[in-house]
Amino acid sequence: MKRPSLVGALVVLPLAALAGALAWRSRGWPLIHDAPLMHYIAWRIGEGAVPYRDLFDMNFPGVYLLHMGALKLFGAGDAGWRAFDLAWLAGTSLAAAALAAPWGRLAATGAALFFAIYHLAGGAWQTGQRDFLLCPFLLLAALGVARWAERPPERSSLAWGGLALGAGITLKPHASVLAAALLVLVAVIARGTGRSLALSVAIFAAAVAVAPLAATAWLAAAGALAAWYQIMFDYLLPLYSRLGQPDHWAFHRWQVWIPIAAGVALSVGSALASRRFSVRHVVVALGLGYGVVHFFGQAKGWEYHLYPLAAFAAVALFAETGRLLAARRVAALPLLACVAVAGVLLGLKGVEAADATWVAAKERRVSALVADLGGRLGPQDYVQVLDTTEAGVHALLRLHAVQPTRFLYDFHFYHDRQSAVVERLREEFVAGFDAHPPKFVVLFERGWPDGGYERVEGFARLGRRLSAYRVDRERDGYIVYAR
């Protein structure tokens, strides 16, 4: 056993060194891109705004609650956000380790380190992405079901696993797909082992429902439920879900998924060939399947939609490594080669991402806009930003400034223009603008998913109102209009 232990150490130590190096390089990552948007919404809710009714956004309420907690515990600064991200990563890695633990220390340690490396290689813009925040809830749900299946007649793990998955659904409703798959598995196992099918299914289903019902009750008590329903079913599902679909599905260094997929296939194939494919393997396989559905089902091609797949792939990749090394099987060599190649590719990606020039440019843009408006806003003054993620809302967060309308972003007004829904959104925006004329309007050059400054030409009523303002500042990437 000494030789496998030595080889295991040779696997773990480079992974630990790479994870440590990437974590050190990430220490200066700023709050950037999507995360400041959710921070701003959380701050506004904390100040008394009603989600959805006062803030037009398509995310689920769990995201806001999580960011409200992060603001309270860590503050709104870069250092606090870095601390939150690393703490969340540590928790997720521990959940992956717990799911892999029955397969040995190498499996648990390898899964934890590999997921940490995957996340740290992504760069500052991946921090706080909802799909990353979702991962510990998915892993805990899988762990709960696996423990229940392995330890009859225990039921508590089925309950806390369901609670975790329900909490995940309040972040991303797509997790309900995994909930359905695990519910079927619970029913099959209960029936096959002589346990009460009705009771087992009821415990898991009821536990999954707790967090969504609590979030619904919160929205109802706040007076936000009708606005949430309208955004979800009038706008998000029929219109936004089709917006920004990619011409191709590639992203920076997508090739890392080739050795990851090959390694997972080798690991799963080894378990099947040796007839060691346990219920825990089944649970992880369901997680892998869900990860694929999660990515392709959203049809955006955004890299961070791969996080759930990465979480379960990290577990599957190392599930059979210890056994293969102990048995001195030939299959261990190509599996270790897949891990090594994936580690090298992730390391290269992490070095590039740590110093991404576009992140630094966006940081400068936020600071420039804060400097342009700082000291010029009274307590009753409004600022309307026409932006998505280029710096506008982030600057509002730093300035503690409020917009005159509920629209944080402007992309809603430029797609599906023939739609009655978009026309109603335009009318609402103009009415809010006129009711509380902002002191400043900030138009950002880059629209999403496309368009530049010229996009306002397609919104004549907005253009007429901007003509009543004067150009106050022209900066790199934005124009400030003053009343």
C-alpha positions as CSV (number, residue, x, y, z in Angstrom):
1,M,0.0,0.0,0.0
2,K,3.0,2.3,0.3
3,R,3.3,2.8,-3.4
4,P,-0.3,3.9,-3.9
5,S,-0.1,6.2,-0.9
6,L,3.0,7.8,-2.3
7,V,1.4,8.2,-5.7
8,G,-1.7,9.6,-4.0
9,A,0.5,12.2,-2.3
10,L,2.1,13.0,-5.6
11,V,-1.4,13.7,-6.9
12,V,-2.6,15.7,-4.0
13,L,0.4,17.9,-3.3
14,P,0.6,19.5,-6.8
15,L,-3.2,20.1,-6.7
16,A,-2.8,21.7,-3.2
17,A,0.1,23.8,-4.4
18,L,-1.9,25.0,-7.5
19,A,-4.9,25.8,-5.4
20,G,-2.8,27.8,-3.0
21,A,-1.1,29.7,-5.7
22,L,-4.3,30.6,-7.5
23,A,-5.9,31.6,-4.2
24,W,-2.9,33.9,-3.4
25,R,-3.1,35.5,-6.9
26,S,-6.9,36.0,-6.4
27,R,-6.4,38.0,-3.1
28,G,-6.8,41.3,-4.9
29,W,-9.9,40.4,-7.0
30,P,-12.4,43.2,-6.8
31,L,-16.2,43.2,-6.6
32,I,-17.0,43.3,-10.3
33,H,-19.4,42.5,-13.2
34,D,-22.6,40.8,-12.0
35,A,-22.0,40.7,-8.3
36,P,-22.4,44.5,-7.7
37,L,-25.8,44.3,-9.3
38,M,-27.0,41.9,-6.7
39,H,-25.3,43.8,-4.0
40,Y,-27.1,47.0,-5.1
41,I,-30.5,45.2,-5.1
42,A,-29.7,43.8,-1.7
43,W,-28.8,47.3,-0.4
44,R,-31.9,48.8,-1.8
45,I,-34.1,46.1,-0.2
46,G,-32.3,46.8,3.1
47,E,-33.3,50.4,2.7
48,G,-36.9,49.6,2.2
49,A,-37.3,48.9,-1.5
50,V,-39.6,46.0,-2.5
51,P,-38.0,43.4,-4.8
52,Y,-39.5,43.2,-8.3
53,R,-42.0,45.9,-7.6
54,D,-39.3,48.6,-7.1
55,L,-36.4,46.8,-8.8
56,F,-36.9,45.2,-12.1
57,D,-34.7,42.1,-12.1
58,M,-35.0,38.5,-13.3
59,N,-33.2,36.7,-10.5
60,F,-34.9,34.6,-7.8
61,P,-35.4,35.9,-4.2
62,G,-32.8,33.6,-2.7
63,V,-30.1,35.5,-4.5
64,Y,-31.1,38.8,-2.9
65,L,-31.4,37.2,0.6
66,L,-27.9,35.7,0.2
67,H,-26.4,39.0,-0.9
68,M,-28.2,40.8,2.0
69,G,-26.5,38.4,4.3
70,A,-23.1,38.9,2.6
71,L,-23.5,42.7,2.9
72,K,-24.3,42.5,6.6
73,L,-21.5,40.1,7.4
74,F,-18.7,41.3,5.1
75,G,-19.7,44.8,3.9
76,A,-19.8,46.1,0.4
77,G,-16.0,46.5,-0.2
78,D,-13.7,44.4,-2.3
79,A,-11.9,42.8,0.7
80,G,-15.2,41.7,2.2
81,W,-16.4,40.3,-1.1
82,R,-13.1,38.4,-1.4
83,A,-13.6,36.9,2.0
84,F,-17.1,35.9,1.2
85,D,-16.1,34.2,-2.0
86,L,-13.3,32.2,-0.4
87,A,-15.5,31.2,2.5
88,W,-18.2,30.0,0.1
89,L,-15.6,28.2,-2.0
90,A,-14.3,26.5,1.1
91,G,-17.8,25.4,2.1
92,T,-18.5,24.0,-1.4
93,S,-15.2,22.1,-1.5
94,L,-15.9,20.6,1.9
95,A,-19.3,19.5,0.6
96,A,-17.6,17.9,-2.4
97,A,-15.2,16.1,-0.1
98,A,-18.0,14.8,2.1
99,L,-19.8,13.4,-1.0
100,A,-16.5,11.7,-2.1
101,A,-15.4,10.6,1.4
102,P,-16.5,6.9,1.3
103,W,-14.2,6.3,-1.6
104,G,-11.2,7.3,0.4
105,R,-9.1,10.2,1.5
106,L,-7.6,10.7,-2.0
107,A,-11.1,11.0,-3.5
108,A,-12.2,13.5,-0.9
109,T,-9.1,15.6,-1.0
110,G,-8.8,15.5,-4.7
111,A,-12.5,16.5,-5.3
112,A,-12.2,19.4,-2.9
113,L,-9.0,20.7,-4.4
114,F,-10.0,20.2,-8.0
115,F,-13.2,22.2,-7.6
116,A,-11.3,25.0,-5.8
117,I,-8.8,25.1,-8.7
118,Y,-11.7,25.2,-11.2
119,H,-13.3,28.2,-9.5
120,L,-10.1,30.1,-8.8
121,A,-9.0,29.6,-12.5
122,G,-12.1,31.4,-13.7
123,G,-11.2,35.0,-12.6
124,A,-12.9,37.7,-10.6
125,W,-16.0,37.9,-12.8
126,Q,-17.0,34.4,-11.8
127,T,-17.3,35.2,-8.1
128,G,-20.8,35.5,-6.9
129,Q,-22.3,34.0,-10.0
130,R,-25.6,32.3,-9.0
131,D,-24.6,29.0,-10.5
132,F,-21.5,28.9,-8.3
133,L,-23.5,29.9,-5.2
134,L,-25.9,27.0,-6.1
135,C,-23.2,24.3,-5.9
136,P,-23.0,23.5,-2.2
137,F,-26.8,23.1,-2.0
138,L,-26.7,20.6,-4.9
139,L,-23.8,18.7,-3.3
140,L,-25.5,18.6,0.1
141,A,-28.7,17.3,-1.5
142,A,-26.8,14.5,-3.2
143,L,-25.0,13.7,0.0
144,G,-28.2,13.6,2.0
145,V,-29.9,11.2,-0.4
146,A,-26.7,9.0,-0.6
147,R,-26.5,8.7,3.1
148,W,-30.2,7.9,3.5
149,A,-29.8,5.1,0.9
150,E,-26.7,3.7,2.6
151,R,-27.9,3.9,6.2
152,P,-31.4,2.5,6.6
153,P,-33.6,3.3,8.5
154,E,-32.1,6.9,8.8
155,R,-34.3,9.6,7.6
156,S,-32.8,12.8,8.9
157,S,-30.3,13.0,6.0
158,L,-33.1,12.8,3.6
159,A,-34.7,15.9,5.3
160,W,-31.6,18.1,5.4
161,G,-30.7,17.1,1.9
162,G,-34.1,18.2,0.7
163,L,-33.8,21.4,2.7
164,A,-30.5,22.2,1.0
165,L,-31.9,21.5,-2.5
166,G,-35.0,23.7,-1.8
167,A,-32.7,26.5,-0.8
168,G,-30.9,26.0,-4.1
169,I,-34.1,26.3,-6.0
170,T,-34.6,29.8,-4.5
171,L,-31.3,30.7,-6.2
172,K,-31.8,29.0,-9.5
173,P,-35.2,27.3,-10.2
174,H,-33.3,25.0,-12.6
175,A,-32.3,22.9,-9.6
176,S,-35.8,21.6,-9.5
177,V,-34.7,19.2,-12.3
178,L,-32.2,17.6,-9.9
179,A,-34.9,17.6,-7.3
180,A,-37.2,15.6,-9.6
181,A,-34.4,13.2,-10.5
182,L,-33.5,12.6,-6.8
183,L,-37.2,12.2,-5.9
184,V,-37.5,9.4,-8.4
185,L,-34.4,7.8,-7.1
186,V,-35.7,8.0,-3.5
187,A,-38.9,6.3,-4.6
188,V,-37.0,3.5,-6.4
189,I,-34.7,2.8,-3.5
190,A,-37.5,2.9,-1.0
191,R,-39.5,0.4,-3.0
192,G,-36.6,-1.8,-3.6
193,T,-35.4,-1.9,0.1
194,G,-38.8,-2.3,1.7
195,R,-38.9,1.1,3.3
196,S,-42.0,3.1,3.2
197,L,-42.2,4.6,-0.3
198,A,-44.9,7.2,0.7
199,L,-43.1,8.3,3.8
200,S,-39.7,8.6,2.1
201,V,-41.0,10.5,-0.8
202,A,-43.1,12.8,1.5
203,I,-40.1,13.6,3.7
204,F,-37.9,14.6,0.8
205,A,-40.6,16.5,-1.2
206,A,-41.7,18.4,1.9
207,A,-38.2,19.3,2.8
208,V,-37.5,20.6,-0.7
209,A,-40.6,22.7,-0.6
210,V,-39.7,24.5,2.7
211,A,-37.4,27.2,1.3
212,P,-39.4,28.0,-1.8
213,L,-42.5,28.4,0.3
214,A,-40.7,30.6,2.8
215,A,-39.4,32.8,-0.1
216,T,-42.9,33.0,-1.5
217,A,-44.2,34.0,1.9
218,W,-41.5,36.7,2.2
219,L,-42.5,38.1,-1.2
220,A,-46.2,38.1,-0.4
221,A,-45.6,39.8,2.9
222,A,-43.5,42.5,1.2
223,G,-46.1,43.1,-1.5
224,A,-43.8,41.8,-4.2
225,L,-45.5,38.6,-5.4
226,A,-47.6,40.1,-8.1
227,A,-44.6,42.0,-9.6
228,W,-42.5,38.8,-9.4
229,Y,-45.2,36.8,-11.2
230,Q,-45.4,39.5,-13.9
231,I,-41.7,39.6,-14.5
232,M,-41.3,35.8,-14.6
233,F,-44.3,34.9,-16.8
234,D,-44.7,38.0,-18.9
235,Y,-41.1,38.8,-19.6
236,L,-38.5,36.3,-18.5
237,L,-40.0,33.1,-19.9
238,P,-41.4,34.3,-23.2
239,L,-38.7,37.0,-24.0
240,Y,-35.6,37.1,-21.9
241,S,-35.0,33.3,-22.0
242,R,-34.4,33.6,-25.8
243,L,-32.2,36.7,-25.5
244,G,-28.4,36.4,-26.0
245,Q,-28.3,32.9,-27.4
246,P,-24.8,32.2,-28.7
247,D,-23.7,31.6,-32.3
248,H,-21.2,29.1,-30.8
249,W,-20.7,27.5,-27.4
250,A,-17.0,28.0,-27.0
251,F,-15.5,30.1,-24.2
252,H,-11.9,30.9,-23.1
253,R,-9.9,27.7,-22.7
254,W,-12.9,25.5,-23.1
255,Q,-10.5,22.7,-24.0
256,V,-10.0,22.0,-20.3
257,W,-13.3,20.1,-20.4
258,I,-11.8,17.5,-22.7
259,P,-9.5,15.9,-20.1
260,I,-12.2,16.4,-17.4
261,A,-14.8,14.6,-19.5
262,A,-12.3,11.9,-20.4
263,G,-11.3,11.4,-16.7
264,V,-14.9,11.3,-15.6
265,A,-15.7,8.7,-18.3
266,L,-12.7,6.5,-17.2
267,S,-13.7,6.8,-13.5
268,V,-17.4,5.9,-14.1
269,G,-16.5,3.2,-16.6
270,S,-14.1,1.6,-14.1
271,A,-16.8,1.5,-11.4
272,L,-19.2,-0.1,-13.8
273,A,-16.7,-2.6,-15.1
274,S,-15.7,-3.7,-11.6
275,R,-19.4,-3.9,-10.5
276,R,-18.7,-1.3,-7.8
277,F,-21.3,1.2,-9.2
278,S,-23.0,1.9,-5.8
279,V,-26.0,4.1,-5.0
280,R,-23.6,7.0,-4.3
281,H,-22.2,6.6,-7.9
282,V,-25.8,6.8,-9.1
283,V,-26.4,10.0,-7.2
284,V,-23.2,11.6,-8.6
285,A,-24.2,10.4,-12.1
286,L,-27.6,12.1,-11.7
287,G,-25.7,15.2,-10.6
288,L,-23.6,15.0,-13.8
289,G,-26.6,14.6,-15.9
290,Y,-28.2,17.6,-14.2
291,G,-25.1,19.6,-14.8
292,V,-25.3,19.0,-18.6
293,V,-29.0,20.0,-18.6
294,H,-28.3,23.0,-16.5
295,F,-25.7,24.3,-19.1
296,F,-27.5,23.5,-22.3
297,G,-31.0,24.0,-21.0
298,Q,-30.3,27.7,-20.4
299,A,-29.1,28.0,-24.0
300,K,-26.8,31.0,-23.3
301,G,-23.4,29.3,-23.5
302,W,-22.1,31.3,-20.5
303,E,-19.2,29.6,-18.9
304,Y,-20.5,30.0,-15.3
305,H,-23.5,27.9,-16.2
306,L,-21.0,24.9,-16.1
307,Y,-20.5,25.2,-12.3
308,P,-23.0,22.5,-11.3
309,L,-21.4,20.1,-13.8
310,A,-17.9,21.1,-12.5
311,A,-19.0,20.3,-8.9
312,F,-20.1,16.8,-9.7
313,A,-17.3,16.2,-12.2
314,A,-14.8,17.0,-9.4
315,V,-16.3,14.2,-7.3
316,A,-16.6,11.7,-10.2
317,L,-13.1,12.4,-11.4
318,F,-11.5,11.1,-8.1
319,A,-14.1,8.5,-7.1
320,E,-12.1,5.6,-8.4
321,T,-8.6,7.0,-8.2
322,G,-7.7,5.5,-4.8
323,R,-9.0,2.1,-5.6
324,L,-7.2,1.9,-9.0
325,L,-4.0,3.0,-7.4
326,A,-4.3,0.5,-4.5
327,A,-5.0,-2.3,-7.0
328,R,-2.2,-1.1,-9.3
329,R,-4.6,-1.1,-12.3
330,V,-3.4,0.2,-15.6
331,A,-6.5,2.4,-15.9
332,A,-5.0,4.6,-13.1
333,L,-2.4,6.0,-15.5
334,P,-4.8,7.5,-18.1
335,L,-7.0,8.8,-15.3
336,L,-4.1,10.5,-13.6
337,A,-3.0,11.9,-17.0
338,C,-6.4,13.4,-17.4
339,V,-6.2,15.1,-14.0
340,A,-2.7,16.3,-14.8
341,V,-3.6,17.8,-18.1
342,A,-6.8,19.4,-16.7
343,G,-4.7,20.9,-13.8
344,V,-2.2,22.4,-16.3
345,L,-4.9,23.9,-18.4
346,L,-6.7,25.3,-15.4
347,G,-3.4,26.7,-14.1
348,L,-2.7,28.5,-17.3
349,K,-6.2,29.9,-17.4
350,G,-5.9,31.0,-13.8
351,V,-2.7,33.0,-14.4
352,E,-4.3,34.8,-17.4
353,A,-7.6,35.4,-15.5
354,A,-5.9,36.9,-12.4
355,D,-4.7,39.9,-14.4
356,A,-7.5,40.3,-16.9
357,T,-7.3,43.7,-18.5
358,W,-11.0,44.1,-19.0
359,V,-11.6,43.7,-15.3
360,A,-9.1,46.5,-14.5
361,A,-10.7,48.7,-17.1
362,K,-14.1,48.2,-15.6
363,E,-12.8,49.0,-12.2
364,R,-11.4,52.3,-13.5
365,R,-14.7,53.1,-15.1
366,V,-16.6,52.6,-11.8
367,S,-14.1,54.8,-10.0
368,A,-14.3,57.4,-12.7
369,L,-18.1,57.6,-12.6
370,V,-18.0,57.8,-8.8
371,A,-15.6,60.7,-9.0
372,D,-17.7,62.4,-11.7
373,L,-20.9,62.3,-9.5
374,G,-19.5,62.2,-6.0
375,G,-20.3,65.3,-4.0
376,R,-22.9,66.5,-6.6
377,L,-25.9,64.5,-5.4
378,G,-28.3,65.7,-2.7
379,P,-30.4,63.3,-0.6
380,Q,-33.4,63.8,-3.0
381,D,-31.4,63.6,-6.3
382,Y,-31.8,60.7,-8.7
383,V,-29.4,59.1,-11.2
384,Q,-30.6,57.0,-14.0
385,V,-28.0,54.7,-15.6
386,L,-28.6,53.2,-19.0
387,D,-26.4,50.2,-18.7
388,T,-26.2,46.5,-17.9
389,T,-22.9,45.4,-16.4
390,E,-20.4,48.1,-17.6
391,A,-20.1,50.0,-14.2
392,G,-23.3,52.0,-13.8
393,V,-25.1,50.1,-11.1
394,H,-21.8,49.4,-9.3
395,A,-21.2,53.2,-9.1
396,L,-24.7,53.7,-7.7
397,L,-23.9,51.1,-5.0
398,R,-20.8,53.1,-4.0
399,L,-22.6,56.4,-4.1
400,H,-25.7,55.0,-2.4
401,A,-27.7,56.6,-5.2
402,V,-31.2,55.7,-6.3
403,Q,-32.7,55.6,-9.7
404,P,-36.0,57.3,-10.5
405,T,-37.4,54.2,-12.1
406,R,-37.3,50.5,-11.1
407,F,-35.2,49.7,-14.1
408,L,-31.6,48.9,-13.2
409,Y,-30.7,48.1,-16.8
410,D,-31.7,49.4,-20.2
411,F,-31.5,46.3,-22.4
412,H,-35.2,45.5,-21.8
413,F,-36.1,48.4,-24.2
414,Y,-34.2,47.3,-27.2
415,H,-35.2,43.7,-27.9
416,D,-38.5,42.2,-29.1
417,R,-39.7,45.8,-29.9
418,Q,-42.9,44.5,-31.5
419,S,-43.9,42.9,-28.2
420,A,-46.6,44.5,-26.1
421,V,-44.7,43.6,-23.0
422,V,-41.6,45.6,-24.1
423,E,-43.8,48.5,-25.1
424,R,-45.4,48.5,-21.6
425,L,-41.9,48.5,-20.1
426,R,-41.0,51.5,-22.2
427,E,-44.1,53.4,-21.1
428,E,-43.4,52.6,-17.5
429,F,-39.8,53.8,-17.8
430,V,-40.9,57.1,-19.3
431,A,-43.6,57.7,-16.7
432,G,-41.1,57.1,-13.9
433,F,-38.5,59.3,-15.5
434,D,-41.0,62.1,-15.9
435,A,-42.4,61.7,-12.3
436,H,-38.9,62.0,-10.8
437,P,-36.6,63.7,-13.3
438,P,-33.1,62.5,-12.5
439,K,-30.3,65.1,-11.9
440,F,-28.0,62.9,-14.0
441,V,-28.4,60.3,-16.7
442,V,-25.5,58.1,-17.5
443,L,-25.5,56.5,-20.9
444,F,-22.9,53.7,-21.4
445,E,-21.5,53.0,-24.7
446,R,-21.7,49.2,-24.7
447,G,-25.2,47.8,-24.7
448,W,-26.1,44.2,-24.1
449,P,-26.4,41.9,-26.0
450,D,-25.3,44.4,-28.6
451,G,-25.5,48.0,-29.6
452,G,-23.7,51.2,-28.7
453,Y,-24.6,54.8,-28.0
454,E,-26.9,54.7,-31.1
455,R,-29.3,52.3,-29.4
456,V,-31.2,55.2,-27.8
457,E,-32.2,56.2,-31.4
458,G,-34.6,53.2,-31.3
459,F,-36.3,54.6,-28.2
460,A,-37.5,58.0,-29.4
461,R,-39.2,59.0,-26.1
462,L,-36.0,58.5,-24.2
463,G,-34.0,60.4,-26.9
464,R,-36.3,63.4,-26.5
465,R,-35.8,63.5,-22.8
466,L,-32.1,63.2,-23.2
467,S,-32.2,66.2,-25.5
468,A,-33.4,68.3,-22.6
469,Y,-30.1,67.5,-20.7
470,R,-26.7,68.8,-21.4
471,V,-23.6,66.7,-21.8
472,D,-21.7,67.1,-18.5
473,R,-18.9,64.6,-19.0
474,E,-17.6,62.4,-21.8
475,R,-15.5,59.5,-20.5
476,D,-14.1,56.3,-21.8
477,G,-17.2,54.1,-22.2
478,Y,-19.9,56.5,-20.9
479,I,-21.5,60.0,-21.2
480,V,-22.9,61.9,-18.2
481,Y,-26.0,64.1,-19.0
482,A,-26.9,66.7,-16.4
483,R,-30.3,68.3,-16.0
